[in-house]
Amino acid sequence: MYQIRIIPQADIHTILPFLDVLNNHKLSMEVLTQRLNDMSQNNYECAGMYDDDKLIAITGIWTLHKHYVGAHIELDNVMVLPEYRNQKAGEQLTDWVHNYARSKGCIAAELNCYVQNHKGVRFWVQQGYRILGLHMQKML
């Protein structure tokens, strides 16, 4: 069993190596740092999973209110280090986030998962998530 907790703002930059991998090393550390700083000032939290003192998994957490669902959390940039996958770490992290969301009065959880991430889609469906639509983007 691993320890999970909200990463304090003073330590939030410990997630940068995870974000670098999640973004396929396409963004500079300066850009990732600036975006993380901006996000941290706008309702963003990050939960970290630890094996002793080693950070082994992260998930960003946005607490949101939307017309169609009400109070909910959105998981963002979820990543478990490869050597900890298939050991129930992802399930433990997801359960922790759901309980955290309930403690904040949330009634649902949502996330985006790339359609080509077949393992990720399968994982989220196994966790009880339903595919509702497509995430769309237009760069301005």
Buried (B, 14 or more C-beta within 10 A) or exposed (E): EBEBEEBEEEEBBBBEBBBBEBEEEEBEEEEBBEEBEEBBEEEBBBBBBBBEEEBBBBBBBBBBEEEEBEBBBBBBBBBBBEEBBEEEBBEBBBEBBBEBBEEEEBEBBBBEBEEEEEEBBEBBEEBEBEEEEEEEEEEE
